[in-house]
Amino acid sequence: MKIHLRKKKLKSGKISLYLEYYKGNSQTPEGKRKILRDFEYLDLYLYSNPETPEEKKKNKENLELADQIFTIRKAELYQGKYNIQNDQKGKIGFLEFYEEKKEERYKSKGNYDNWDAAQKHIESYCPNHITLNEVDVNFIKGFKKYLDTIAVTKSKKNLSQNTKHTYFNKFKACLNAAFEEGYLKENFIKKVKGFTMGESTREYLTADELQKLASTPCKLPLLKSAFLFSALTGIRWSDVNKMKWSEVRDEGLDLENIPIFRIVFQQKKTDGVEYLYISEQAREFLGERRASADRVFKGLRYSAHMNMQLLRWCMHAGINKHITFHSARHTNAVLLLENGADIYTVSKRLGHRELRTTAIYAKIIDKKMKEAANLIPKLNLNID
């Protein structure tokens, strides 16, 4: 990152002083180059044509003050780059800094909630007087031990492996931020191994089971359409639920006269923009196009009643699995891999940020391959 002191002439005739933070560039989904910049306006102004001694004096004072702020900001940048600790910054309380990092995530509801849940355990472990200067390896190991042996849920049960993994990761993210922003001279969190993720069962439907479900009436037709749409596209419940007609693109025919349909939407979980091609059959589940601002699955809402109807629908179809709406997404991933899609394509379609998340589905396919090896009955052989 680079910092520059800039000047901008205003309509009033005065010149505004501000800092420009150049953060490199990125590429937009359309392939265009985008410059990444942040600005810090200093509320300092210059007379463009100073005439009186007072105006000239004011210009000199404001320029000197702007230069001083510029020097401080550059020093803060180098502190983070070369592991130079600012002792004054390190005097901030650890709990205060964690609260600040948590609030930066308030727009991302799921992530914010995890930070908030982790904070309750961090506050139980960490004394109020602990500052970032006092953070060391033993402090980090102590919190890990606390999660593993002392922390409990509201119902007084030990934390699950995945919950310990999640809470320690928020603790870790806070310390990483403290190091990157120059509050810590050493990134101690790298010296302590976190919790591994526990593998959970990902319930999904086979192709035959999905066909049975599609052929079985459901008491809530809207739920049926939404679930089958998710199974054919892999879109999460949160994105199916909020989907508007403005996000559905009917793009005509390709060179082989095959209809082209796409969903362009912002994932609620990750905030990433997705450009997802969908099949003609998936498009049929959306029905007739309505006003752009209308929800596609208008009237669909998450409730205990809806979950119960989903289970009853499965039971009527002869499916004795604990199927949730998210199982439709698992089903999509498994069926794509079973039918020849490569793991990278599946990962992109599901909107995963990391390939290892998708690799879990590949393990399911491997298991089925092993099971298939013993499906053929044993032969009665007479070998001479």
Backbone torsions as a table, in degrees:
resi	resn	phi	psi	omega
1	MET	NA	142.8	178.3
2	LYS	-122.4	148.0	-179.8
3	ILE	-121.3	135.7	178.7
4	HIS	-131.5	142.7	171.7
5	LEU	-89.4	122.5	-174.7
6	ARG	-119.6	161.1	175.5
7	LYS	-125.2	142.9	178.8
8	LYS	-139.0	126.5	-179.4
9	LYS	-80.9	129.5	-178.5
10	LEU	-95.2	166.4	179.3
11	LYS	-62.8	-27.6	-180.0
12	SER	-70.2	-12.7	-177.8
13	GLY	100.8	-18.6	178.4
14	LYS	-78.1	166.8	179.6
15	ILE	-114.2	124.7	179.4
16	SER	-90.7	137.8	177.0
17	LEU	-102.3	133.3	-180.0
18	TYR	-152.1	163.2	177.4
19	LEU	-104.3	137.8	176.6
20	GLU	-112.6	125.9	178.3
21	TYR	-103.9	109.1	179.2
22	TYR	-89.2	120.5	-175.5
23	LYS	-113.8	24.4	179.0
24	GLY	88.5	-151.9	-178.6
25	ASN	-145.3	164.0	177.6
26	SER	-139.3	175.9	-179.9
27	GLN	-115.4	130.3	178.7
28	THR	-74.9	163.0	176.9
29	PRO	-55.8	-23.9	179.0
30	GLU	-85.0	-0.1	177.2
31	GLY	90.4	7.2	-179.0
32	LYS	-89.5	148.8	179.5
33	ARG	-82.1	130.9	-178.0
34	LYS	-122.5	124.0	177.8
35	ILE	-78.2	132.6	179.7
36	LEU	-99.9	114.7	-179.0
37	ARG	-137.1	148.1	168.5
38	ASP	-124.3	156.7	-178.3
39	PHE	-129.8	143.9	173.9
40	GLU	-125.6	109.2	-178.9
41	TYR	-85.6	128.4	-168.5
42	LEU	-91.0	-5.4	-175.7
43	ASP	57.3	34.8	176.1
44	LEU	-120.6	136.2	-172.9
45	TYR	-133.3	152.4	177.3
46	LEU	-118.5	147.6	169.9
47	TYR	-77.0	129.3	-177.4
48	SER	-69.0	-32.8	177.5
49	ASN	-134.0	77.0	-177.5
50	PRO	-64.0	132.4	-177.1
51	GLU	-113.4	-41.2	-176.9
52	THR	-92.2	159.7	175.6
53	PRO	-57.7	-35.1	179.6
54	GLU	-64.4	-42.8	-179.9
55	GLU	-65.9	-40.6	178.4
56	LYS	-65.2	-39.2	178.6
57	LYS	-65.2	-42.4	179.9
58	LYS	-63.2	-41.3	177.0
59	ASN	-59.0	-44.1	-178.9
60	LYS	-64.3	-44.3	-179.5
61	GLU	-63.2	-44.9	-178.3
62	ASN	-68.1	-36.1	177.0
63	LEU	-66.0	-42.2	178.8
64	GLU	-63.8	-41.4	179.1
65	LEU	-65.6	-41.3	177.9
66	ALA	-62.7	-39.7	178.3
67	ASP	-64.7	-38.0	178.9
68	GLN	-65.2	-43.7	177.6
69	ILE	-63.7	-41.5	178.5
70	PHE	-58.9	-43.5	179.3
71	THR	-64.1	-40.8	179.0
72	ILE	-63.2	-45.2	-178.9
73	ARG	-63.8	-38.5	177.2
74	LYS	-66.2	-39.1	178.9
75	ALA	-63.5	-41.5	178.1
76	GLU	-61.8	-38.2	178.3
77	LEU	-63.8	-46.2	-178.0
78	TYR	-69.8	-29.5	176.2
79	GLN	-59.0	-43.3	178.3
80	GLY	-71.5	-36.3	-175.6
81	LYS	-72.8	-36.9	-174.9
82	TYR	-113.2	20.2	175.7
83	ASN	59.7	35.9	176.4
84	ILE	-93.6	118.6	-175.7
85	GLN	-88.0	135.5	172.4
86	ASN	-90.3	109.2	-174.8
87	ASP	-60.7	-33.2	179.1
88	GLN	-65.9	-42.9	179.6
89	LYS	-63.7	-35.5	-177.6
90	GLY	-69.4	-9.6	-179.1
91	LYS	-81.7	-5.0	177.3
92	ILE	-67.7	142.4	179.8
93	GLY	-66.2	142.6	179.6
94	PHE	-61.2	-43.8	-179.2
95	LEU	-65.3	-36.1	177.4
96	GLU	-64.8	-43.0	-179.8
97	PHE	-66.2	-40.8	178.7
98	TYR	-61.3	-43.6	178.6
99	GLU	-58.2	-42.1	178.9
100	GLU	-62.2	-45.5	180.0
101	LYS	-66.4	-35.7	178.2
102	LYS	-63.2	-45.4	-176.7
103	GLU	-66.3	-23.4	176.6
104	GLU	-66.8	-15.0	-176.2
105	ARG	-107.3	17.8	-173.8
106	TYR	-64.6	-22.3	-179.7
107	LYS	-76.3	-23.2	-179.8
108	SER	-99.1	94.3	-169.0
109	LYS	-57.0	-51.1	-177.3
110	GLY	-61.0	-44.4	-179.8
111	ASN	-68.1	-41.3	179.2
112	TYR	-61.0	-43.9	-180.0
113	ASP	-60.7	-38.6	177.9
114	ASN	-66.2	-40.9	177.4
115	TRP	-63.4	-40.2	-179.3
116	ASP	-66.4	-43.4	179.5
117	ALA	-64.2	-41.3	179.0
118	ALA	-65.3	-34.7	-177.2
119	GLN	-60.2	-36.4	-179.6
120	LYS	-60.6	-37.5	178.8
121	HIS	-77.6	-35.9	177.5
122	ILE	-63.3	-41.0	179.2
123	GLU	-66.4	-33.2	177.6
124	SER	-68.7	-31.4	-177.8
125	TYR	-87.8	-41.6	-168.8
126	CYS	-95.1	123.7	174.9
127	PRO	-63.3	149.6	-176.3
128	ASN	-61.6	-27.7	-173.0
129	HIS	-83.6	-8.8	-177.1
130	ILE	-65.9	127.1	176.8
131	THR	-104.4	169.1	178.6
132	LEU	-64.0	-28.6	177.0
133	ASN	-62.8	-23.5	-176.2
134	GLU	-94.6	-2.6	179.0
135	VAL	-71.6	130.6	175.4
136	ASP	-148.0	-175.0	-177.0
137	VAL	-60.5	-40.7	-178.9
138	ASN	-64.3	-36.8	177.1
139	PHE	-61.8	-42.0	-179.4
140	ILE	-69.6	-44.7	178.1
141	LYS	-61.8	-34.6	179.1
142	GLY	-64.0	-40.7	178.7
143	PHE	-68.2	-38.7	177.4
144	LYS	-61.4	-43.2	179.1
145	LYS	-64.9	-38.3	178.2
146	TYR	-59.5	-47.5	179.3
147	LEU	-62.2	-35.9	-173.6
148	ASP	-80.0	-28.3	-171.4
149	THR	-123.8	-23.3	-173.9
150	ILE	-114.3	-43.8	-174.6
151	ALA	-59.0	139.1	178.6
152	VAL	-135.6	164.1	177.1
153	THR	-81.5	178.6	177.9
154	LYS	-60.5	-29.4	179.8
155	SER	-90.3	15.5	175.7
156	LYS	65.9	28.2	176.0
157	LYS	-100.9	152.3	176.1
158	ASN	-62.5	149.2	179.5
159	LEU	-66.4	143.8	175.7
160	SER	-71.9	163.5	180.0
161	GLN	-58.8	-43.3	-178.5
162	ASN	-69.6	-32.6	177.2
163	THR	-68.2	-42.2	176.1
164	LYS	-60.9	-41.5	178.0
165	HIS	-60.0	-45.9	-177.6
166	THR	-65.7	-47.8	-177.1
167	TYR	-66.2	-40.3	179.1
168	PHE	-66.8	-33.2	178.7
169	ASN	-66.2	-34.3	177.0
170	LYS	-69.0	-42.4	174.7
171	PHE	-57.4	-44.1	179.7
172	LYS	-64.7	-43.9	-179.3
173	ALA	-62.4	-36.3	178.2
174	CYS	-63.7	-45.6	-179.5
175	LEU	-69.1	-36.0	175.4
176	ASN	-60.7	-42.4	179.0
177	ALA	-64.8	-39.5	179.7
178	ALA	-62.2	-38.9	178.8
179	PHE	-69.2	-47.1	-177.6
180	GLU	-63.8	-29.1	-177.8
181	GLU	-94.8	7.9	173.2
182	GLY	85.9	12.5	178.4
183	TYR	-83.4	-24.4	179.5
184	LEU	-120.9	138.2	178.9
185	LYS	-83.3	-17.1	-179.5
186	GLU	-139.2	140.4	-180.0
187	ASN	-88.4	83.6	-174.9
188	PHE	-63.4	-26.0	-175.6
189	ILE	-61.5	-25.2	-180.0
190	LYS	-68.7	-16.0	-177.9
191	LYS	-91.4	-1.8	-178.9
192	VAL	-122.9	122.6	179.6
193	LYS	-75.2	133.8	-179.4
194	GLY	-81.6	-171.2	177.4
195	PHE	-84.2	140.4	174.6
196	THR	-81.0	152.9	178.1
197	MET	-73.3	134.7	173.1
198	GLY	-81.6	140.7	-179.1
199	GLU	-79.9	126.4	178.2
200	SER	-105.8	154.8	179.2
201	THR	-73.6	128.6	178.2
202	ARG	-105.6	98.6	-176.8
203	GLU	-73.2	134.6	-179.0
204	TYR	-144.2	169.5	178.3
205	LEU	-107.2	141.5	172.4
206	THR	-75.5	170.2	179.0
207	ALA	-60.6	-40.6	178.8
208	ASP	-65.0	-40.9	179.8
209	GLU	-67.1	-38.0	178.5
210	LEU	-65.3	-37.9	177.1
211	GLN	-64.4	-42.8	177.7
212	LYS	-59.7	-42.6	-179.1
213	LEU	-64.3	-41.9	-180.0
214	ALA	-64.8	-29.6	-177.8
215	SER	-88.6	-5.1	-177.0
216	THR	-103.0	130.9	177.9
217	PRO	-63.0	148.0	177.2
218	CYS	-122.1	140.2	-178.4
219	LYS	-62.2	-27.2	178.0
220	LEU	-114.3	91.1	-178.1
221	PRO	-55.2	-34.1	179.5
222	LEU	-64.4	-40.0	177.0
223	LEU	-63.7	-42.0	179.6
224	LYS	-60.3	-47.9	-179.3
225	SER	-62.1	-43.9	-178.1
226	ALA	-66.4	-41.9	-178.7
227	PHE	-66.0	-46.4	-179.0
228	LEU	-67.2	-34.1	175.7
229	PHE	-62.3	-43.5	178.7
230	SER	-64.7	-39.1	179.4
231	ALA	-65.2	-30.9	-179.4
232	LEU	-86.8	-16.7	-176.0
233	THR	-119.3	-25.8	-177.2
234	GLY	83.3	8.5	-178.2
235	ILE	-74.5	137.6	-179.1
236	ARG	-65.0	158.1	175.8
237	TRP	-54.0	-46.5	-176.3
238	SER	-59.7	-35.9	-178.9
239	ASP	-82.5	-32.6	174.5
240	VAL	-65.3	-44.6	-175.7
241	ASN	-62.6	-39.5	-176.4
242	LYS	-93.2	-3.2	-173.2
243	MET	-57.8	132.2	177.4
244	LYS	-112.6	160.2	-177.6
245	TRP	-65.3	-22.0	176.8
246	SER	-65.6	-19.0	-179.3
247	GLU	-89.8	-9.9	-177.8
248	VAL	-96.4	121.2	-177.1
249	ARG	-112.6	116.0	171.6
250	ASP	-95.9	104.9	-166.4
251	GLU	-103.7	22.7	175.4
252	GLY	81.9	-148.2	-175.7
253	LEU	-115.0	150.9	174.0
254	ASP	-88.6	-171.1	-176.4
255	LEU	-64.5	-21.1	179.2
256	GLU	-101.1	17.7	179.0
257	ASN	61.0	29.5	175.3
258	ILE	-96.4	128.5	-179.0
259	PRO	-60.9	142.8	179.9
260	ILE	-112.8	125.5	178.5
261	PHE	-129.9	138.5	178.8
262	ARG	-138.4	152.4	171.1
263	ILE	-115.0	123.1	177.5
264	VAL	-114.1	111.0	-172.9
265	PHE	-149.2	163.2	176.5
266	GLN	-102.3	120.0	-179.1
267	GLN	-62.2	130.3	180.0
268	LYS	-66.9	-35.9	-175.6
269	LYS	-73.2	-42.1	-172.9
270	THR	-110.3	-12.3	-175.1
271	ASP	70.5	2.0	178.8
272	GLY	-76.4	142.9	177.8
273	VAL	-85.6	129.4	-178.2
274	GLU	-114.3	140.4	174.7
275	TYR	-119.0	96.1	-168.6
276	LEU	-113.8	118.1	172.8
277	TYR	-73.3	139.7	177.6
278	ILE	-127.3	158.6	-178.2
279	SER	-76.5	165.2	177.8
280	GLU	-63.2	-37.2	179.7
281	GLN	-66.6	-40.0	177.2
282	ALA	-61.9	-39.7	178.4
283	ARG	-62.8	-34.0	-179.3
284	GLU	-62.9	-30.9	-180.0
285	PHE	-69.7	-14.3	179.7
286	LEU	-83.0	-21.6	178.2
287	GLY	79.9	-162.4	-176.8
288	GLU	-73.3	140.7	-179.4
289	ARG	-65.6	139.1	176.4
290	ARG	-122.0	-164.7	-177.5
291	ALA	-60.5	146.8	-175.4
292	SER	-55.1	-36.8	-176.3
293	ALA	-83.1	-7.8	-178.9
294	ASP	-74.1	144.7	171.5
295	ARG	-70.5	140.7	179.9
296	VAL	-66.3	-47.8	179.9
297	PHE	-103.7	63.4	-177.5
298	LYS	-62.6	128.8	-179.4
299	GLY	99.8	-13.1	178.5
300	LEU	-74.7	132.4	178.3
301	ARG	-151.6	152.1	-178.3
302	TYR	-80.6	129.6	179.4
303	SER	-161.9	163.7	176.6
304	ALA	-63.5	-34.9	179.1
305	HIS	-63.2	-43.8	179.8
306	MET	-63.9	-42.4	178.8
307	ASN	-61.4	-39.5	179.1
308	MET	-65.8	-40.7	178.9
309	GLN	-66.1	-33.7	177.1
310	LEU	-64.5	-43.8	178.9
311	LEU	-65.8	-40.6	179.0
312	ARG	-65.4	-39.3	177.0
313	TRP	-59.9	-43.9	178.1
314	CYS	-63.6	-43.1	179.5
315	MET	-61.5	-41.8	178.2
316	HIS	-64.4	-26.7	178.2
317	ALA	-85.7	-0.2	179.8
318	GLY	80.5	24.1	-178.6
319	ILE	-106.9	112.5	-176.7
320	ASN	-101.7	54.8	176.5
321	LYS	-121.7	153.6	177.0
322	HIS	-82.5	88.4	-175.8
323	ILE	-93.9	129.7	172.1
324	THR	-113.7	174.0	179.4
325	PHE	-61.4	-34.6	-179.3
326	HIS	-66.3	-19.8	177.6
327	SER	-62.8	-25.0	177.7
328	ALA	-63.5	-39.1	178.5
329	ARG	-67.1	-42.4	175.9
330	HIS	-61.2	-40.6	-180.0
331	THR	-60.3	-44.6	179.8
332	ASN	-59.0	-45.5	-178.8
333	ALA	-62.9	-46.3	-178.2
334	VAL	-64.9	-44.2	-178.0
335	LEU	-66.5	-36.7	177.3
336	LEU	-62.9	-46.5	-179.5
337	LEU	-66.5	-38.9	179.1
338	GLU	-64.8	-28.0	-176.7
339	ASN	-102.2	21.1	168.2
340	GLY	101.5	-2.7	178.3
341	ALA	-69.9	140.1	178.8
342	ASP	-78.6	157.2	-172.2
343	ILE	-64.2	-31.5	179.4
344	TYR	-66.2	-43.6	179.2
345	THR	-63.3	-43.0	179.3
346	VAL	-62.4	-41.8	179.4
347	SER	-60.7	-43.5	179.6
348	LYS	-66.0	-40.5	-179.3
349	ARG	-66.2	-36.5	-179.3
350	LEU	-80.5	-10.4	179.6
351	GLY	74.9	25.4	178.2
352	HIS	-73.3	140.8	177.5
353	ARG	-81.6	-27.0	-178.4
354	GLU	-126.3	139.3	-178.0
355	LEU	-65.5	-28.4	-177.6
356	ARG	-65.8	-25.0	175.6
357	THR	-64.4	-41.1	-180.0
358	THR	-73.6	-28.6	-177.2
359	ALA	-60.1	-22.4	177.9
360	ILE	-60.7	-37.3	178.8
361	TYR	-69.7	-33.0	177.6
362	ALA	-63.5	-34.1	177.4
363	LYS	-64.7	-35.6	177.3
364	ILE	-62.9	-41.9	179.6
365	ILE	-64.4	-40.8	177.8
366	ASP	-59.2	-40.7	179.8
367	LYS	-63.3	-41.9	179.3
368	LYS	-66.1	-34.2	177.8
369	MET	-64.2	-39.6	178.6
370	LYS	-66.2	-40.1	178.6
371	GLU	-64.2	-37.3	-178.1
372	ALA	-65.3	-26.8	-178.4
373	ALA	-62.2	-24.1	-177.5
374	ASN	-109.2	13.5	-179.1
375	LEU	-76.4	-29.9	-178.3
376	ILE	-75.1	126.5	-179.3
377	PRO	-59.6	153.2	178.2
378	LYS	-67.9	141.6	180.0
379	LEU	-91.8	142.8	173.8
380	ASN	-84.9	103.7	-173.7
381	LEU	-105.2	140.7	175.0
382	ASN	-120.3	90.1	-174.8
383	ILE	-95.9	117.9	179.2
384	ASP	-79.3	NA	NA
